[in-house]
Amino acid sequence: MFFLFPDRNLRYLYSLSTGRATDKPMTEPKYDPELLKQNLERMESLTVRLVKAIAKRRESDTSLQGPGYNLYAKAAAAYYAEMMARPEKMIEQQVQFWRKSLENFSRAQEKLAEGGTGQDGRNRADKRFRNPLWETNPYFSFIKDQYLLSSEVIQNTVDSLGEIEDDDKKRVQFFARQMVDLFSPSNFFSTNPDALEKAMETNGQSLVDGLDNLVRDLEAHEGELSVTLSDPSAFKVGENLATTPGSVVFRNRMFELIQYTPTTKKVHEIPLVILPPWINKFYILDLKAKNSFIRYAVSQGFTVFVVSWVNPNENYRDVGIDTYLEEGALTAFDVAAKICDTKKVNAIGYCIGGTLLTIALAYLAQQKKSPVNAATFFTTLTDFEDAGELGVFIDEDFLNAIDREVEARGYLDSFIMSRTFSYLRANDLVYGPAVRSYMMGEAPPAFDLLYWNGDSTNLPARMAKEYLHHLYDANQLTQGAFKVNGKKLDMSDIKLPVFAVASESDHIAPWKSSFKGLSKLSGDTTLVLAESGHIAGVVNPPEANKYGYWTNKAEFRGPEQWQGDAEHHTGSWWPMWSDWLASESGKKVEAREPGTKEYPALAPAPGTYVVASRKK
């Protein structure tokens, strides 16, 4: 309805943002009614495209969108029980809310009397409220303060709920925060001073550009809304991303094996095979040259192989974790050893790739085989008892919805996983980008990490169900109940040297759970806790000198004990890892060029699977 009267509405809302009365002449920015009229006409054509794009949206299972009715019922029952048991607490909360609301209103009145010039410096750390008008303007200041007060009351109420199981309480807390974040005044045009100012400064051009961005995103995802986080034209895999020289030396239906060109005359005898996650693509470890872990490992004198997983479609319906094990990890180990003429390889597993590596090592130990000499784990979960914020989605309704989805399609569409991960950090990955793109009309930034984040992959139907049901929900791996080929695996059978990296603020693989699970291995284990999160804690080149890390040589007896006695180090953990791996990699030999007569080079790195379309 806002655009029915663009002149009147823009002038009125702008007056609120600047403190000018609506009947006063607006000398700046220069008002151009003809340009505004042209923009309105453009918006009409864009609206037609918008309607068509939304019409293409397929019906989606509501259980994939959020929690089911049962969770709301449990929360309401817990709140009612709390109210009946301690009515004085509820009354006190309400009185405090009234008192603080009056204080907010009084503060707004004072600002109005002062002409809207006072600044109190509050909330500047919150990126949503950095515009000075959130403090100086009575209108925006009151809206912001009242929103933050309401947010605090809601969170405190949810946090204090009793008579509800811990898992359900975590879900209520998470989804309450989602609702609180959604209704931030910064997410709405009429209460966002940045958007209002931009619209006036551009005579509505920012709104036209924003609608154009919105229509583009809807059309790109078949009517589903997914904000474009990075400029899609700024990067191309193989040109300015994933540029470390090498060759594909093996290919099957599950993966391409890339061997990288050496940059040293001598290399360590035992090669290194990296198993990246297949929820995303491998080049997170090979973004730009300056932050490429792969390039760094090659420069340290290691013969590096990387598994580049296929992006599955409906033809991979029956592929399971055992397939990723036998046709993936074990095959990669075998081929790399043959190419390098060694009996063993060293291995890295990142995220779910680390979970697969654990399964592979336990399976090999059970088979009395030992092709892996030493193992490195990056942000790996094997104990899913506390699976972090992603665990809030793992309830019966969500799992049943996933089952229905993958049975219908044959795979779990990358859009679902990408959306789920984004809402774990909604303000940074959903609402903030949406405001900049749709309300401010800004083009997405050229950011390599966000480009990779949007280049997600599908999951085969059987594998998705096994992963969510057997690992996330039932936690079978750490309990010794997970089966491969009908036989249960025991993690304590793994007795090789291990270097494990977890990240302090990881919301996907919480470090305490990661260390707890990997502590069940029987070999000599080095634990490293990196600063930052799931990606930045791992992709942390020494030259950046950005994040540090903690180590503790004492036996792991629990996360709290480990952290309390840990020693902090500045700089990247990469050199420490390189020294450790060098001690586990044998003597130096002549550098190996990619491929052999038996395994000739099939294509230059980064190969074909990483750039292939998922829709085939």
C-alpha positions in Angstrom: 0.0 0.0 0.0 3.0 2.3 0.5 3.5 2.8 -3.2 -0.1 3.9 -3.9 0.9 7.4 -2.8 4.7 7.6 -3.2 5.0 11.3 -3.0 3.0 11.7 0.2 4.3 8.7 2.0 8.0 9.2 1.2 7.7 12.9 2.3 5.9 11.9 5.5 8.3 9.1 6.4 11.3 11.2 5.5 10.0 13.9 7.8 10.0 11.5 10.7 13.6 10.3 9.9 14.9 13.9 9.8 12.7 15.6 12.3 11.3 18.0 9.7 7.5 18.7 9.8 5.6 17.5 6.8 4.4 20.9 5.8 7.9 22.4 5.6 9.6 22.6 2.2 12.2 19.9 1.5 15.2 21.5 0.1 17.3 18.4 0.2 17.5 15.9 -1.4 16.2 17.4 -4.6 12.7 16.1 -5.2 12.0 15.0 -8.8 8.3 14.0 -9.2 8.8 12.9 -12.9 11.6 10.5 -11.9 9.5 9.2 -9.1 6.7 8.6 -11.6 9.0 6.7 -13.9 10.2 4.5 -11.1 6.7 3.8 -10.1 5.9 2.6 -13.7 9.0 0.4 -13.6 7.8 -1.1 -10.3 4.5 -2.0 -11.9 6.3 -4.2 -14.5 8.5 -5.7 -11.8 5.4 -6.5 -9.8 4.0 -8.5 -12.7 7.2 -10.5 -12.7 7.0 -10.8 -8.9 3.6 -12.4 -9.1 4.7 -14.8 -11.8 7.8 -15.9 -9.8 5.8 -16.5 -6.7 3.2 -18.5 -8.7 5.9 -21.0 -9.6 6.6 -21.8 -6.0 5.9 -25.4 -5.3 3.9 -26.5 -2.3 6.3 -27.1 0.6 5.9 -29.2 3.7 5.1 -26.9 6.6 7.2 -29.0 9.0 10.3 -27.9 7.0 9.4 -24.3 7.6 9.4 -24.3 11.4 8.4 -26.2 14.6 5.1 -28.1 14.7 2.1 -27.4 16.9 3.3 -29.7 19.6 6.2 -27.4 20.5 4.0 -24.4 20.8 1.6 -26.4 23.0 4.4 -27.5 25.3 5.7 -23.9 25.6 2.2 -22.6 26.3 1.6 -25.3 28.9 4.9 -24.5 30.6 4.2 -20.8 30.7 0.7 -21.4 32.2 2.2 -23.7 34.8 4.8 -21.1 35.6 2.1 -18.4 35.9 0.0 -20.6 38.2 3.0 -21.6 40.4 4.6 -18.2 40.7 2.1 -15.5 39.8 4.1 -12.9 41.7 7.0 -13.4 39.3 4.8 -12.8 36.3 3.3 -9.7 37.9 6.7 -8.4 38.7 7.8 -8.9 35.1 4.7 -7.1 33.8 5.2 -4.2 36.2 8.9 -3.9 35.1 7.8 -3.9 31.5 5.3 -1.1 32.1 7.9 1.0 34.1 10.6 0.6 31.4 8.1 1.4 28.7 7.2 4.7 30.4 10.9 5.4 30.7 11.3 4.9 27.0 8.4 7.2 26.3 9.7 9.8 28.7 13.1 9.6 27.0 11.5 10.1 23.6 9.6 13.2 24.9 12.8 14.7 26.1 14.5 14.1 22.8 11.5 15.8 21.1 11.7 18.8 23.4 15.5 19.0 22.7 14.9 18.9 19.0 16.2 15.4 18.6 19.9 16.1 19.2 20.8 14.1 22.3 22.9 10.9 22.0 23.2 8.3 24.7 25.6 5.9 22.9 23.5 2.8 23.6 23.3 -0.2 21.3 26.1 1.1 18.9 27.5 -2.5 18.9 24.3 -3.8 17.3 24.8 -3.5 13.6 21.1 -3.1 13.0 21.0 0.3 14.9 24.2 2.1 13.7 22.4 5.0 12.1 22.6 8.0 14.5 18.9 8.6 14.0 18.2 5.5 16.1 19.5 7.6 19.0 18.8 11.2 18.1 15.3 11.0 16.5 12.4 10.6 19.0 10.4 8.4 16.6 13.2 5.9 15.8 14.6 6.0 19.3 11.3 5.0 20.9 10.7 2.2 18.4 14.2 0.8 18.9 14.1 1.0 22.7 10.6 -0.5 22.9 11.6 -3.3 20.6 14.8 -4.1 22.6 12.7 -4.0 25.8 10.1 -6.4 24.4 12.9 -8.7 23.0 14.4 -8.8 26.5 11.1 -9.7 28.1 10.3 -12.4 25.6 13.8 -14.0 26.0 13.7 -13.8 29.8 10.2 -15.3 29.9 11.3 -18.2 27.6 14.6 -18.7 29.6 12.7 -19.0 32.9 10.2 -21.7 31.7 10.0 -24.7 33.9 8.1 -27.9 33.5 9.6 -28.5 30.0 12.3 -30.8 28.8 15.7 -29.4 28.1 15.6 -30.3 24.3 12.2 -28.7 24.0 13.3 -25.6 25.9 16.3 -25.2 23.6 13.9 -25.3 20.6 11.5 -22.8 22.2 14.5 -20.4 22.9 15.8 -20.7 19.4 12.5 -20.1 17.6 11.6 -17.3 20.0 14.8 -15.6 19.1 13.9 -16.2 15.4 10.6 -14.3 15.9 12.3 -11.6 17.9 14.9 -11.1 15.1 12.2 -11.1 12.4 10.3 -8.3 14.0 13.2 -5.9 14.4 12.2 -2.4 13.3 15.2 -2.4 11.0 13.5 -5.1 8.9 10.6 -2.8 7.9 10.8 0.1 5.5 8.7 2.6 7.5 10.9 2.1 10.6 14.3 1.9 9.0 16.0 5.3 8.7 18.7 4.0 6.3 16.1 2.8 3.8 14.0 5.9 4.1 16.9 8.2 3.6 18.1 6.2 0.6 14.7 6.3 -1.0 14.5 10.1 -0.7 18.0 10.6 -1.8 17.5 8.5 -5.0 13.9 9.6 -5.7 12.7 6.1 -5.2 15.4 4.5 -7.3 16.6 2.4 -4.4 13.1 0.9 -4.1 13.0 0.0 -7.8 16.5 -1.6 -7.5 15.4 -3.4 -4.4 12.3 -4.8 -6.0 14.4 -5.8 -9.0 16.8 -7.7 -6.6 13.8 -9.4 -4.9 12.3 -10.5 -8.2 15.7 -11.8 -9.4 16.1 -13.9 -6.3 12.6 -15.4 -6.5 13.0 -16.2 -10.2 16.4 -17.9 -9.5 14.9 -20.2 -6.8 11.5 -21.2 -8.4 9.5 -18.8 -6.2 11.4 -19.6 -3.0 13.0 -16.6 -1.3 16.8 -16.9 -0.8 18.8 -13.7 -0.5 21.8 -13.5 -2.9 24.7 -12.9 -0.5 27.5 -12.3 -2.9 27.8 -10.8 -6.4 27.4 -13.9 -8.7 29.4 -12.3 -11.5 32.4 -11.5 -9.3 33.8 -15.0 -9.0 34.3 -18.0 -11.2 35.5 -21.3 -9.9 38.8 -22.2 -11.6 39.6 -18.6 -12.5 39.7 -16.5 -9.3 38.6 -19.2 -6.9 40.0 -22.8 -6.5 43.1 -21.8 -8.5 45.8 -23.9 -7.0 47.5 -25.8 -9.9 46.8 -29.5 -10.2 45.0 -32.2 -12.1 42.1 -34.6 -11.8 43.8 -38.1 -11.6 40.8 -40.3 -10.9 37.0 -40.1 -11.4 34.1 -42.3 -10.5 30.4 -41.6 -10.0 31.0 -40.3 -6.4 34.0 -38.0 -6.7 37.0 -36.6 -8.7 40.4 -37.0 -7.0 42.6 -33.9 -7.5 46.4 -34.1 -7.1 48.1 -30.8 -6.8 51.3 -29.7 -8.5 54.2 -29.5 -6.1 56.0 -26.2 -5.4 59.0 -27.7 -3.6 61.8 -29.9 -5.0 61.4 -32.5 -2.2 58.1 -33.7 -0.6 57.3 -35.9 2.3 56.9 -39.6 1.4 53.4 -40.1 2.8 50.8 -38.2 0.8 47.8 -36.3 2.2 44.2 -37.0 1.2 41.6 -34.4 2.2 37.9 -35.4 2.6 35.9 -32.1 2.6 32.2 -32.0 3.4 29.8 -32.8 0.6 27.1 -30.5 2.0 29.2 -27.8 0.4 32.0 -27.8 -2.1 35.7 -28.5 -1.5 37.1 -25.1 -2.5 36.3 -23.6 0.9 39.9 -24.8 1.5 41.1 -23.2 -1.8 39.3 -19.8 -2.1 41.9 -17.2 -3.0 45.7 -17.8 -3.0 46.1 -15.7 0.1 43.7 -17.9 2.2 44.0 -21.3 0.6 44.8 -24.1 3.0 45.5 -26.4 0.1 48.1 -24.0 -1.4 49.7 -23.7 2.0 49.8 -27.5 2.5 51.5 -27.9 -0.9 54.0 -25.2 0.0 54.9 -27.1 3.1 56.2 -30.1 1.0 53.2 -32.4 1.2 51.8 -34.3 -1.8 48.1 -33.1 -1.5 45.1 -34.9 -2.9 41.5 -33.5 -2.5 38.2 -35.3 -3.0 35.8 -33.2 -5.0 32.4 -34.8 -4.4 29.7 -35.1 -7.1 26.6 -32.9 -6.7 23.9 -35.7 -6.6 20.6 -35.6 -8.3 17.6 -38.1 -8.3 19.9 -40.8 -9.9 21.7 -41.0 -6.5 18.5 -41.8 -4.5 20.0 -45.1 -3.1 23.4 -43.7 -2.2 24.1 -44.0 1.5 26.9 -43.3 4.0 28.3 -46.7 3.1 28.6 -45.6 -0.5 30.5 -42.5 0.5 32.8 -44.8 2.5 33.5 -47.5 0.0 33.3 -45.6 -3.4 34.5 -42.4 -1.8 37.0 -42.3 1.1 38.4 -45.8 0.8 38.8 -45.6 -2.9 40.5 -42.2 -2.6 43.0 -43.6 -0.1 43.8 -46.5 -2.3 44.3 -44.4 -5.5 46.5 -41.9 -3.7 48.7 -44.6 -2.2 49.1 -46.3 -5.6 50.0 -43.0 -7.4 52.6 -42.2 -4.7 53.8 -45.8 -4.4 53.3 -45.9 -0.7 51.5 -48.3 1.7 49.8 -45.6 3.6 48.3 -42.1 3.4 47.6 -39.3 5.9 44.0 -37.9 5.9 42.1 -34.8 6.8 38.3 -34.8 7.4 36.4 -31.5 7.5 32.9 -31.3 9.2 30.8 -34.2 7.8 34.0 -35.3 5.9 35.5 -35.8 9.4 32.5 -37.8 10.4 33.1 -40.0 7.3 36.8 -40.2 8.2 35.9 -41.5 11.6 33.6 -44.1 10.2 36.3 -45.1 7.7 39.0 -45.5 10.3 36.7 -47.5 12.6 35.7 -49.7 9.7 39.3 -50.3 8.6 40.3 -51.2 12.2 37.5 -53.7 12.3 38.8 -55.2 9.0 42.3 -55.3 10.5 43.5 -52.9 7.7 45.6 -49.7 8.3 46.0 -47.7 5.1 45.8 -44.4 7.0 48.9 -43.4 9.0 47.7 -40.3 10.8 44.4 -38.3 10.8 43.4 -34.7 11.1 39.9 -33.5 11.9 38.5 -30.1 11.3 35.3 -29.1 13.2 34.1 -32.7 13.3 31.1 -34.1 15.2 31.0 -37.7 16.1 29.0 -37.3 19.4 25.7 -35.7 18.5 24.2 -35.6 22.0 24.6 -31.8 21.9 24.7 -30.9 18.2 24.5 -27.2 18.7 21.9 -24.9 17.2 21.3 -27.2 14.3 20.0 -29.8 16.7 16.8 -27.7 17.4 15.5 -28.8 14.0 16.0 -32.5 14.7 12.6 -33.4 16.0 10.0 -35.9 14.9 8.1 -33.5 12.7 11.2 -32.2 10.9 12.6 -35.7 10.3 9.3 -37.0 9.0 9.1 -34.0 6.7 12.7 -34.6 5.4 11.7 -38.3 4.8 8.7 -37.2 2.7 10.8 -34.7 0.8 13.6 -37.0 -0.2 11.3 -39.9 -1.0 9.5 -37.6 -3.4 12.6 -36.1 -5.1 15.3 -38.7 -4.6 17.5 -36.1 -2.9 17.4 -33.3 -0.3 17.5 -30.1 -2.3 20.5 -27.8 -1.4 18.0 -25.0 -0.9 16.6 -26.6 2.3 20.0 -27.2 3.9 21.2 -23.7 2.8 18.1 -22.0 4.3 18.4 -24.0 7.5 22.1 -23.0 8.0 21.3 -19.4 7.2 18.7 -19.1 9.9 21.2 -20.2 12.5 22.6 -16.7 12.0 19.5 -15.0 10.7 20.5 -11.3 11.3 23.8 -11.8 9.4 22.8 -14.2 6.7 19.1 -13.4 6.1 17.6 -10.1 7.5 20.7 -7.9 7.2 21.4 -8.9 3.5 17.6 -8.7 2.7 17.4 -5.1 4.0 20.5 -4.1 2.0 19.3 -5.8 -1.1 15.5 -5.3 -1.1 15.0 -2.0 0.9 18.3 -0.2 0.1 18.6 -1.5 -3.5 22.2 -2.4 -3.1 24.1 -4.9 -5.1 25.5 -7.9 -3.1 29.2 -7.6 -2.2 32.0 -9.4 -4.0 32.9 -11.7 -1.1 34.5 -15.1 -1.8 33.3 -16.8 1.4 29.7 -15.8 0.8 29.9 -16.9 -2.8 31.0 -20.3 -1.6 28.3 -20.3 1.0 25.7 -19.9 -1.8 27.2 -22.6 -4.0 25.7 -25.5 -2.0 24.9 -29.1 -2.9 22.2 -31.7 -2.7 22.3 -34.8 -0.5 21.2 -38.3 -1.7 17.9 -39.5 -0.2 19.2 -42.5 1.7 22.3 -40.7 2.9 20.3 -37.8 4.2 18.0 -40.1 6.1 20.8 -42.1 7.6 22.7 -39.0 8.7 19.8 -37.3 10.3 18.2 -40.4 11.9 21.1 -42.6 12.8 23.8 -40.0 13.6 22.0 -36.7 14.6 18.9 -38.2 16.2 20.0 -41.6 17.6 23.7 -40.7 18.1 24.7 -44.2 17.1 28.3 -43.6 16.1 29.6 -42.6 19.6 27.5 -45.3 21.2 29.0 -48.0 19.1 25.7 -48.8 17.4 26.3 -47.4 13.9 26.5 -50.2 11.3 28.3 -50.6 8.0 27.7 -53.8 6.1 25.7 -55.1 9.0 28.5 -54.7 11.6 28.7 -52.2 14.4 31.6 -49.8 14.5 33.6 -49.0 17.6 35.5 -45.7 17.7 37.8 -46.9 20.3 39.3 -49.3 17.7 41.0 -46.2 16.1 44.6 -46.2 17.4 46.5 -43.8 15.1 47.9 -40.3 15.8 45.2 -37.6 15.6 45.3 -33.8 15.3 41.8 -32.3 15.9 40.8 -28.7 15.4 37.5 -27.3 16.8 36.4 -23.7 16.8 35.4 -21.7 19.8 32.2 -20.1 18.5 31.2 -22.9 16.1 27.4 -23.1 15.9 27.3 -26.1 13.6 29.9 -28.4 15.3 30.2 -27.1 19.0 33.8 -27.6 20.1 32.8 -29.3 23.4 30.9 -31.9 21.5 33.6 -32.3 18.9 36.3 -32.9 21.6 34.1 -35.1 23.6 33.4 -37.4 20.7 37.0 -37.5 19.4 38.3 -38.2 22.9 36.9 -41.7 22.5 39.7 -42.5 20.0 42.5 -44.6 21.4 45.5 -43.1 19.7 47.7 -40.1 20.6 45.4 -37.1 20.1 46.4 -33.5 19.9 43.5 -31.1 20.5 43.5 -27.5 19.2 40.7 -25.0 19.9 40.7 -22.2 17.4 39.3 -18.8 17.8 36.2 -17.8 15.7 33.7 -20.1 14.0 33.1 -23.1 11.8 34.8 -21.5 8.7 37.0 -18.7 10.0 38.5 -20.9 12.7 39.8 -23.3 10.0 40.5 -20.9 7.1 43.0 -18.8 9.1 46.2 -18.3 7.1 49.3 -17.3 9.1 49.8 -14.1 7.0 46.5 -12.8 8.2 47.6 -12.9 11.9 43.9 -12.7 12.8 42.8 -15.5 15.1 44.7 -17.4 17.8 44.2 -20.8 19.3 44.5 -22.8 22.5 46.3 -26.1 23.3 46.5 -28.4 26.3 48.9 -31.3 26.5 47.1 -32.8 29.5 44.8 -35.8 29.1 41.3 -34.7 28.1 38.9 -35.2 31.0 36.1 -32.9 29.9 35.8 -29.6 28.0 35.7 -27.4 31.1 38.9 -28.9 32.6 40.6 -28.8 29.1 39.7 -25.1 28.6 40.6 -24.1 32.1 44.1 -25.3 31.8 44.7 -24.6 28.1 47.5 -22.3 26.9 46.6 -19.5 24.4 48.7 -18.9 21.3 48.6 -15.9 19.0 48.4 -16.4 15.2 47.3 -19.3 13.1 47.5 -23.0 14.1 48.5 -24.0 10.6 52.3 -24.0 11.3 51.8 -26.2 14.4 49.7 -28.6 12.3 52.3 -28.6 9.5 55.1 -29.5 12.0 53.0 -32.2 13.5 52.1 -33.7 10.1 55.7 -33.5 8.9 56.7 -35.7 11.8 54.0 -38.3 10.7 54.8 -38.2 6.9 58.1 -40.1 6.6 61.3 -39.1 4.8 61.7 -36.6 1.9 61.5 -37.8 -1.7 61.5 -36.2 -5.1 58.5 -34.1 -5.8 55.7 -35.9 -7.7 53.9 -34.4 -10.6 50.2 -35.2 -10.8 49.2 -38.6 -12.2 50.9 -41.7 -13.4 50.6 -44.0 -16.4 47.9 -46.0 -14.6 46.2 -42.8 -13.4 46.8 -40.1 -16.1 45.6 -36.6 -15.7 42.0 -36.3 -16.8 41.4 -32.6 -16.5 43.1 -29.6 -14.9 42.1 -28.6 -11.3 39.5 -27.8 -10.0 37.9 -30.5 -12.2 34.4 -30.9 -13.6 32.3 -32.0 -10.7 32.8 -28.8 -8.7 31.3 -26.7 -11.6 28.7 -29.1 -12.9 25.0 -28.1 -12.6 23.0 -29.9 -10.0 20.0 -30.1 -12.4 20.7 -33.0 -14.8 
